[in-house]
Amino acid sequence: MTAVPFTKMHGLGNDFVVLDARRAPLRIGARQARAIADRHTGVGCDQVIVIEPPANGLADAFMRIRNADGGEVAACGNGTRCVAAMIMKEKNSTHAVIETAAGVLDARAKADGLIAVDMGPAAADWRDTPLAGPADTLHLDIAAGPLSDPVAVNMGNPHAVFFVDDAEAVPLDSVGPQIERHEMFPRATNVEVAQVLSGSEIRLRVWERGVGITLACGSGACAALVAASRRGLTGRAADVVVDGGRLGVEWLDDGHVRLTGPVAVSFTGTLDQSMLE
């Protein structure tokens, strides 16, 4: 059977299996994504990413994303940075434009080897999050275990950010699933617990929709900074310390959010065609 090449990449432990379908199409549905993402019988990852030809003539490539549970999602900050790094290497360039279901994202390599991506504007209206009905996104009437009063932010995908005194003490593995599928979120939500360490530093832990606890979440880091700034807890730029390391986030004057951090290739390999059938 035909072998299908892949690249395993990660951004601070938020890991991806990247497949290139620009020259030959690949049919990666929910079942195939779950098989690839399985950490026992597949390659193992948080998300499966398929690079496709761009529909927008301005972009270098289109990035299709499926979570480990097989569900397709519109945005992934660390995944975008990883794909952008691959495209930049191909082009021998420090700039790449990645098209996603959430919009066209501009990425650049920085002098220190980090990759920065403009994640687009943060959305705070309840219709954009989206929520099940009208609500104050700065103070949602939601609680589970020790968590309450989150901020809703959409970064191309939905987030509920809870501010806590001690992020390490939150039983995220038990309260995360409850909030993810709360009736307030018709498309489910990512869940962040954020501890503000200073006006420019946030400790963050993430329960990712369709994945579970992750070592890092780029869009989650962006949502946490926007939520903290909206509450007056930080400025418009901060380092966000996730389980896998440190991400830089800036909420720019034009409303866009810039995410900066490292990327790495773990290994390359091939998938047996049977896994995709």
Summary of the structure (lengths in Angstrom):
residues: 277
radius of gyration: 17.8
end to end distance: 11.1
largest distance: 57.3
contacts: 1021
relative contact order: 0.18
helix: 19%
strand: 41%
